[in-house]
Amino acid sequence: MNDYLLEEARSRFGTSVLYPYQRLVAGTILDACRGTEDHARNLVAVLPTGGGKSLCFQLPAAILDAPTLIVYPLLSLISDQERRMREAGLTVAVFRAGQTGAEREAIVQKCRQQELDAVLASPEVLDSSFGRTAVQRCGFGLAVVDEAHCVIEWGQSFRESYLNLGEHLESVPVVVAFTATASETTLAGLNEILFLGHRAHRIVAHPDRPELRYTVIPVSSVLRSLERGFQTASVCPQPDYARVHKPGDAFQLPAIVFCRTRSETERIARHLCSHTGIKDVRYYHAGLPVSQRAATEQWFFDAESAVLCATCAYGMGVDKKNVRTVIHTRPPATIEAYVQEAGRAGRDKQAASAVLFVPVRSCKRTSADQDDARLQGLIHGNSCRRESILKAFGASSEGCAGCDVCAGYPQTEAECAAEIRALERVYGNKMAVKIALGDSMRYPELACLPGFGSLSDWTTVHVSEAFSAHV
């Protein structure tokens, strides 16, 4: 079986080597699809980003006679995977919103005649009146739910169609969920929602990404911290495995700056263009036209020295191998989201940096929420960052390949934060900004006050941002 799998992978996908987990997962899927009732029919595969996850289900889709249904969370991801599968020689169709009845019926008939290897769809299309009957009529032998953590994270908030996905896939003989990030809570949720109360067989790879170096930096001004890192940023010809990013270091390119809001991506992209030497900077979010998003994706994929400011809309399914730095302007909502997005770096298995900015005002914040508590442990704990991440996913560390705690880096913005809090408390926001800047030509009457000029090497924009963050 192993030789057969490798030969199929080589001939169809140009892959000369299969990782052990790729062999295990692809082989398990094929056994389930071809086997007896003794084989597991429900499977969850948790594989770290950069581990060749897509090949684990694309290879069985190419081999099996019956077509495979693959559910993706994003239209951009569907388009990207459709292109990649066609390039590999697979026959692929897509159920899209807005298709005519004749177009959809043509796909159904091709499935029934086993003329297609795979059909791609979103959960919303499958949750329509057409989708509910199409799954049964197409005769799928395998259903794959990629980025399956979205079933839990999005289904219970703004993508309710995910909550009905298990019922729509009940007629498919084998259902497999793939994700790079899944805690025990997420896995239990998948059993209930996707597998309708049945416990799925699990294949869980160790979640460590040894090529990633983790750094958490308390910041008073995000813009100032980004400027300092990008003003001397460069492409590193040979990634340095001994290097752990510390405050003030130059960022290595290409880089992704993850922002929490659409407006922040645009604001930061424009600021970096005008305040650093980097001109290859663009922004990306779900509010942009489809054509612009596609053009930006291709631009960044081809770029060697670019910076992309993006929301989480860019995070999933990105296959750019050589991203050297991922920066978060603030912590995401969950540790799963952080690991997913930080994992965009170093997919070529070369050393890369994951840098997390934390507003100094939140340094003492805690929460009873389990997900948030695990993230807070990563951010504010005094132990190894890698160990905190692995512990959150029920794994143990065999040693740190690089993080700021183990490297002994100081939390350099603490004194600035204390100064800002003291000035704001005594003088109020507007007056405190003037005192901290210390412009004796404009405000000579303030020169005698304590704290005058304490942030004189900062710009007005940076100081104003810092004081606003502390209000």
C-alpha positions as CSV (number, residue, x, y, z in Angstrom):
1,M,0.0,0.0,0.0
2,N,2.8,2.4,0.9
3,D,4.6,2.0,-2.4
4,Y,1.3,2.3,-4.3
5,L,0.5,5.5,-2.4
6,L,3.9,7.0,-3.1
7,E,3.6,6.1,-6.8
8,E,0.2,7.8,-7.0
9,A,1.4,10.8,-5.1
10,R,4.5,11.1,-7.4
11,S,2.6,10.7,-10.7
12,R,-0.3,12.9,-9.8
13,F,1.1,15.6,-7.5
14,G,4.8,15.5,-8.2
15,T,5.6,14.5,-4.6
16,S,8.7,12.4,-4.1
17,V,8.3,11.8,-0.4
18,L,5.2,11.2,1.8
19,Y,5.5,12.2,5.5
20,P,4.5,9.4,7.9
21,Y,1.3,11.1,8.9
22,Q,0.3,11.6,5.3
23,R,0.8,7.9,4.7
24,L,-1.2,7.0,7.8
25,V,-4.1,9.4,7.2
26,A,-4.4,8.7,3.4
27,G,-4.1,4.9,4.0
28,T,-6.7,5.0,6.8
29,I,-9.2,6.9,4.6
30,L,-8.7,4.4,1.7
31,D,-9.2,1.5,4.1
32,A,-12.4,3.0,5.5
33,C,-13.8,3.7,2.0
34,R,-12.9,0.2,0.8
35,G,-13.2,-1.8,3.9
36,T,-15.7,-3.7,6.0
37,E,-17.9,-2.4,8.9
38,D,-14.9,-2.9,11.2
39,H,-13.2,0.1,9.7
40,A,-13.7,3.5,11.3
41,R,-16.2,5.5,9.3
42,N,-15.7,8.8,11.1
43,L,-12.2,10.3,11.4
44,V,-10.6,13.5,12.7
45,A,-7.1,14.3,11.5
46,V,-5.3,17.0,13.4
47,L,-2.1,17.9,11.5
48,P,0.0,21.0,12.1
49,T,0.1,23.7,9.5
50,G,2.8,23.0,6.9
51,G,2.4,19.3,7.3
52,G,0.9,18.6,3.8
53,K,-2.6,18.2,5.1
54,S,-4.4,18.7,1.7
55,L,-2.6,15.8,0.1
56,C,-4.0,13.5,2.8
57,F,-7.5,13.8,1.2
58,Q,-6.7,14.8,-2.3
59,L,-4.7,11.6,-2.9
60,P,-7.6,9.4,-1.8
61,A,-10.0,11.5,-4.0
62,A,-7.8,10.8,-7.0
63,I,-7.6,7.1,-6.3
64,L,-11.3,6.3,-5.3
65,D,-13.9,5.5,-7.9
66,A,-16.7,7.3,-6.2
67,P,-16.4,11.1,-6.1
68,T,-15.3,13.0,-2.9
69,L,-17.2,15.9,-1.5
70,I,-14.8,18.5,0.1
71,V,-16.3,21.3,2.3
72,Y,-14.3,24.5,2.7
73,P,-15.1,27.6,4.8
74,L,-14.0,30.3,2.3
75,L,-14.8,30.9,-1.3
76,S,-11.2,32.1,-1.9
77,L,-10.0,28.7,-0.5
78,I,-12.4,26.9,-2.8
79,S,-11.0,28.7,-5.8
80,D,-7.4,28.1,-4.8
81,Q,-7.9,24.4,-4.2
82,E,-9.9,24.0,-7.4
83,R,-7.0,25.4,-9.3
84,R,-4.4,23.2,-7.5
85,M,-6.5,20.0,-8.0
86,R,-6.9,20.7,-11.7
87,E,-3.2,21.3,-12.1
88,A,-2.7,17.9,-10.5
89,G,-5.0,16.3,-13.1
90,L,-8.0,15.8,-11.0
91,T,-11.5,16.3,-12.5
92,V,-13.2,18.8,-10.2
93,A,-16.5,20.7,-10.0
94,V,-17.8,23.3,-7.6
95,F,-21.3,23.8,-6.2
96,R,-21.6,27.6,-6.2
97,A,-24.3,30.0,-5.1
98,G,-26.0,31.5,-8.2
99,Q,-25.6,28.5,-10.4
100,T,-28.6,27.6,-12.6
101,G,-30.5,24.4,-12.0
102,A,-29.1,23.0,-15.3
103,E,-25.5,23.7,-14.2
104,R,-26.0,21.9,-10.9
105,E,-27.8,19.0,-12.4
106,A,-24.9,18.5,-14.8
107,I,-22.6,18.2,-11.9
108,V,-24.9,15.7,-10.1
109,Q,-25.1,13.5,-13.2
110,K,-21.3,13.5,-13.6
111,C,-21.0,12.4,-10.0
112,R,-23.5,9.6,-10.6
113,Q,-21.5,8.4,-13.6
114,Q,-18.3,8.7,-11.6
115,E,-16.8,11.2,-14.0
116,L,-15.6,13.5,-11.2
117,D,-12.8,13.0,-8.6
118,A,-14.0,15.8,-6.3
119,V,-16.8,18.3,-5.8
120,L,-16.1,21.4,-3.7
121,A,-18.7,23.3,-1.7
122,S,-19.3,25.7,1.2
123,P,-21.5,24.7,4.1
124,E,-24.1,27.3,3.0
125,V,-24.6,25.7,-0.4
126,L,-25.1,22.3,1.2
127,D,-27.6,23.8,3.7
128,S,-29.8,24.9,0.8
129,S,-32.8,22.9,-0.5
130,F,-30.7,21.9,-3.4
131,G,-27.7,20.9,-1.3
132,R,-29.7,18.6,1.0
133,T,-30.8,16.4,-1.8
134,A,-27.7,16.7,-4.0
135,V,-25.5,15.0,-1.4
136,Q,-27.7,11.9,-1.5
137,R,-28.1,11.9,-5.3
138,C,-24.4,12.3,-6.1
139,G,-23.3,9.1,-4.5
140,F,-20.2,10.4,-2.7
141,G,-18.0,7.8,-1.2
142,L,-16.1,10.2,1.0
143,A,-16.8,13.6,2.5
144,V,-14.0,15.9,3.8
145,V,-14.5,18.9,6.0
146,D,-11.4,21.0,5.9
147,E,-10.6,23.6,8.5
148,A,-13.0,21.7,10.7
149,H,-12.4,23.9,13.8
150,C,-14.7,26.4,12.0
151,V,-17.6,24.0,12.7
152,I,-17.3,25.0,16.3
153,E,-15.8,28.5,16.2
154,W,-18.0,29.8,13.5
155,G,-21.0,27.5,13.5
156,Q,-22.0,28.7,17.0
157,S,-21.7,32.4,16.1
158,F,-22.2,33.5,12.5
159,R,-22.1,30.5,10.2
160,E,-25.2,28.5,11.4
161,S,-25.1,26.3,8.3
162,Y,-22.1,24.5,9.9
163,L,-24.4,23.2,12.7
164,N,-26.5,21.3,10.1
165,L,-23.5,19.9,8.2
166,G,-23.5,16.6,10.1
167,E,-27.1,15.8,9.1
168,H,-26.4,16.6,5.4
169,L,-23.4,14.3,5.4
170,E,-25.1,11.4,7.2
171,S,-25.7,9.5,3.9
172,V,-22.0,9.6,3.0
173,P,-20.2,6.4,4.0
174,V,-17.0,8.0,5.3
175,V,-16.7,11.5,6.8
176,V,-13.3,13.0,7.7
177,A,-12.6,16.2,9.4
178,F,-9.2,18.0,9.0
179,T,-7.8,20.8,11.1
180,A,-4.4,22.1,12.3
181,T,-5.8,23.3,15.6
182,A,-8.2,21.4,17.8
183,S,-8.4,21.3,21.6
184,E,-10.2,18.6,23.5
185,T,-13.2,20.9,23.7
186,T,-13.2,21.4,19.9
187,L,-12.9,17.6,19.3
188,A,-15.8,16.9,21.6
189,G,-17.9,19.5,19.7
190,L,-17.1,17.8,16.4
191,N,-18.3,14.5,17.7
192,E,-21.6,16.1,18.6
193,I,-22.2,18.4,15.7
194,L,-20.4,16.8,12.7
195,F,-20.6,13.1,13.7
196,L,-24.1,13.4,15.3
197,G,-23.0,12.1,18.7
198,H,-20.7,9.4,17.6
199,R,-17.1,9.4,18.7
200,A,-14.8,9.7,15.7
201,H,-11.5,7.9,15.3
202,R,-8.6,10.4,15.9
203,I,-5.2,10.7,14.3
204,V,-3.4,13.5,16.1
205,A,0.1,14.6,15.1
206,H,2.3,16.4,17.6
207,P,1.4,20.1,17.3
208,D,4.9,21.5,17.7
209,R,6.3,23.6,14.9
210,P,10.1,23.5,15.9
211,E,10.9,25.9,13.0
212,L,8.9,28.7,14.6
213,R,10.4,31.1,17.2
214,Y,7.8,32.7,19.4
215,T,8.0,36.2,20.9
216,V,5.5,38.1,22.9
217,I,6.1,41.9,23.1
218,P,4.2,44.3,25.3
219,V,3.7,47.5,23.3
220,S,2.4,50.9,24.1
221,S,2.3,52.0,20.4
222,V,1.7,49.3,17.7
223,L,2.6,51.7,15.0
224,R,6.0,52.6,16.6
225,S,6.8,48.9,17.1
226,L,6.0,48.1,13.5
227,E,8.0,51.0,12.2
228,R,11.1,50.0,14.2
229,G,10.9,46.4,12.8
230,F,10.2,47.3,9.2
231,Q,12.5,50.3,8.7
232,T,15.4,47.9,8.4
233,A,13.5,44.8,7.3
234,S,15.1,42.6,4.7
235,V,15.0,39.2,3.0
236,C,17.2,36.7,4.8
237,P,19.0,34.5,2.2
238,Q,19.5,31.8,4.8
239,P,17.1,31.6,7.8
240,D,19.0,31.6,11.1
241,Y,17.9,28.8,13.4
242,A,19.6,30.4,16.4
243,R,17.8,33.7,16.0
244,V,14.8,34.6,18.2
245,H,13.2,37.9,17.5
246,K,13.5,40.5,20.2
247,P,12.1,44.0,20.6
248,G,13.9,46.4,18.2
249,D,15.1,43.7,15.8
250,A,14.4,44.1,12.1
251,F,11.7,41.9,10.8
252,Q,12.5,39.3,8.1
253,L,10.6,39.3,4.8
254,P,8.1,38.3,3.5
255,A,5.9,39.1,6.4
256,I,2.2,39.0,7.4
257,V,0.7,41.5,9.9
258,F,-2.5,40.1,11.3
259,C,-5.0,42.8,12.4
260,R,-8.3,42.4,14.2
261,T,-10.4,44.7,12.0
262,R,-10.6,45.6,8.3
263,S,-10.0,49.3,9.0
264,E,-6.8,48.4,10.9
265,T,-5.4,46.5,7.9
266,E,-5.8,49.5,5.7
267,R,-4.6,52.0,8.2
268,I,-1.4,50.1,9.1
269,A,-0.6,49.3,5.4
270,R,-0.8,52.9,4.5
271,H,1.3,53.9,7.5
272,L,4.0,51.4,6.7
273,C,4.1,52.6,3.1
274,S,4.7,56.2,4.2
275,H,6.9,55.7,7.3
276,T,9.2,52.8,6.3
277,G,11.4,52.1,3.3
278,I,9.1,49.2,2.3
279,K,6.9,50.0,-0.7
280,D,5.6,46.5,-1.3
281,V,2.8,46.7,1.3
282,R,-0.9,45.8,0.7
283,Y,-3.9,45.0,2.8
284,Y,-6.4,42.1,2.6
285,H,-9.8,41.5,4.2
286,A,-13.2,40.0,3.4
287,G,-14.7,43.3,2.5
288,L,-12.7,43.7,-0.7
289,P,-14.1,42.7,-4.1
290,V,-13.3,39.1,-5.0
291,S,-11.1,40.2,-8.0
292,Q,-9.0,42.5,-5.7
293,R,-8.6,39.7,-3.1
294,A,-7.5,37.2,-5.8
295,A,-5.0,39.7,-7.2
296,T,-3.6,40.4,-3.8
297,E,-3.3,36.7,-3.0
298,Q,-1.4,36.1,-6.2
299,W,0.8,39.2,-5.7
300,F,1.8,38.1,-2.2
301,F,2.3,34.5,-3.3
302,D,4.9,35.6,-5.9
303,A,6.5,38.3,-3.8
304,E,9.9,37.9,-2.1
305,S,10.1,41.0,0.0
306,A,6.5,42.0,0.7
307,V,4.3,42.8,3.7
308,L,0.7,41.9,3.8
309,C,-1.6,43.4,6.4
310,A,-4.6,41.1,6.7
311,T,-7.5,40.0,8.9
312,C,-8.1,36.3,9.6
313,A,-9.8,36.1,6.2
314,Y,-6.3,35.4,4.8
315,G,-5.3,32.9,7.4
316,M,-6.7,29.6,6.3
317,G,-5.4,27.5,3.4
318,V,-2.6,29.9,2.6
319,D,0.2,27.9,0.9
320,K,3.0,30.5,0.6
321,K,6.0,28.5,1.8
322,N,8.6,31.2,2.6
323,V,6.8,33.6,5.0
324,R,9.6,34.5,7.5
325,T,7.6,36.6,10.0
326,V,4.0,36.6,11.2
327,I,3.0,39.5,13.5
328,H,-0.2,39.9,15.4
329,T,-1.0,43.5,16.3
330,R,-3.0,42.2,19.3
331,P,-4.0,38.8,20.6
332,P,-6.7,36.9,18.6
333,A,-9.8,35.6,20.3
334,T,-8.6,32.0,21.0
335,I,-5.3,30.1,21.2
336,E,-6.5,28.0,18.3
337,A,-6.8,31.1,16.1
338,Y,-3.3,32.2,17.2
339,V,-1.7,28.9,16.4
340,Q,-3.5,28.7,13.0
341,E,-2.4,32.2,12.0
342,A,1.1,32.0,13.4
343,G,1.5,28.8,11.5
344,R,1.4,30.7,8.2
345,A,5.2,31.3,8.8
346,G,7.9,28.7,8.1
347,R,5.8,26.4,5.9
348,D,9.1,25.6,4.0
349,K,10.4,24.1,7.3
350,Q,13.0,26.9,7.6
351,A,13.3,29.0,10.7
352,A,10.7,31.8,11.0
353,S,9.3,34.2,13.7
354,A,5.9,34.5,15.2
355,V,5.7,37.9,17.0
356,L,2.7,38.7,19.2
357,F,2.1,42.3,20.3
358,V,0.2,42.7,23.6
359,P,-1.2,46.1,24.7
360,V,0.5,46.9,27.9
361,R,-2.8,48.0,29.4
362,S,-4.0,44.3,29.3
363,C,-0.9,42.8,31.0
364,K,-2.8,42.0,34.2
365,R,-6.1,40.9,32.6
366,T,-7.4,37.5,33.4
367,S,-10.5,35.6,32.4
368,A,-12.5,32.6,33.6
369,D,-13.2,31.6,30.0
370,Q,-11.2,28.4,29.2
371,D,-10.1,29.4,25.7
372,D,-9.1,32.9,26.9
373,A,-7.4,31.5,30.0
374,R,-5.2,29.3,27.8
375,L,-4.3,32.3,25.6
376,Q,-3.6,34.4,28.7
377,G,-1.3,31.7,30.0
378,L,0.7,32.0,26.7
379,I,0.8,35.8,26.9
380,H,1.4,36.5,30.5
381,G,2.9,33.3,31.9
382,N,6.6,33.2,32.9
383,S,7.2,29.8,31.3
384,C,8.3,28.8,27.9
385,R,5.9,30.0,25.1
386,R,6.2,26.8,23.2
387,E,5.4,24.8,26.3
388,S,2.3,26.9,26.9
389,I,1.0,26.3,23.4
390,L,1.6,22.6,23.5
391,K,0.0,22.3,26.9
392,A,-3.1,24.0,25.5
393,F,-3.4,21.2,23.0
394,G,-2.7,18.4,25.5
395,A,0.9,17.8,24.3
396,S,4.2,18.0,26.1
397,S,7.4,19.8,25.1
398,E,10.6,17.9,24.6
399,G,12.6,21.2,24.7
400,C,12.2,24.7,23.3
401,A,13.6,25.4,19.8
402,G,13.3,29.1,20.5
403,C,11.1,31.7,22.4
404,D,11.7,35.0,24.1
405,V,11.2,33.6,27.6
406,C,13.8,30.8,27.1
407,A,16.2,33.4,25.5
408,G,15.8,35.6,28.5
409,Y,14.6,38.7,26.7
410,P,13.3,41.5,28.9
411,Q,9.8,43.1,28.6
412,T,11.2,46.4,27.4
413,E,8.0,48.5,27.3
414,A,7.1,48.1,31.0
415,E,8.8,51.3,32.1
416,C,7.2,53.3,29.2
417,A,3.8,51.9,30.3
418,A,4.3,52.9,33.9
419,E,5.3,56.4,32.8
420,I,2.3,56.7,30.5
421,R,-0.1,55.6,33.3
422,A,1.4,58.0,35.8
423,L,1.3,61.0,33.5
424,E,-2.3,60.3,32.3
425,R,-3.5,59.8,35.9
426,V,-2.1,63.1,37.0
427,Y,-2.6,65.4,34.0
428,G,-5.2,63.8,31.8
429,N,-4.8,62.6,28.3
430,K,-4.2,65.7,26.2
431,M,-1.8,67.4,28.7
432,A,0.1,64.2,29.3
433,V,0.8,63.8,25.6
434,K,2.4,67.3,25.5
435,I,4.5,66.6,28.7
436,A,5.7,63.3,27.4
437,L,6.8,64.7,24.0
438,G,8.8,67.4,25.8
439,D,8.8,70.1,23.1
440,S,10.3,73.0,25.1
441,M,9.9,75.4,22.1
442,R,6.1,74.9,21.9
443,Y,5.4,74.3,25.6
444,P,8.2,76.0,27.6
445,E,5.8,76.5,30.5
446,L,5.6,72.7,31.0
447,A,9.4,72.1,31.1
448,C,9.5,72.1,34.9
449,L,6.9,69.4,35.3
450,P,8.0,65.8,36.2
451,G,8.0,63.5,33.2
452,F,8.6,66.3,30.7
453,G,10.3,64.8,27.6
454,S,10.2,61.2,29.0
455,L,9.1,60.0,25.5
456,S,10.9,62.7,23.5
457,D,12.3,60.1,21.1
458,W,8.7,59.1,20.1
459,T,6.6,60.8,17.4
460,T,3.4,62.6,18.2
461,V,1.4,59.9,16.4
462,H,3.1,57.2,18.6
463,V,2.6,59.0,21.9
464,S,-1.1,59.8,21.1
465,E,-1.7,56.2,20.2
466,A,0.0,55.0,23.4
467,F,-2.1,57.3,25.6
468,S,-5.3,56.4,23.8
469,A,-4.6,52.8,24.4
470,H,-4.3,53.4,28.1
471,V,-7.6,55.2,28.5
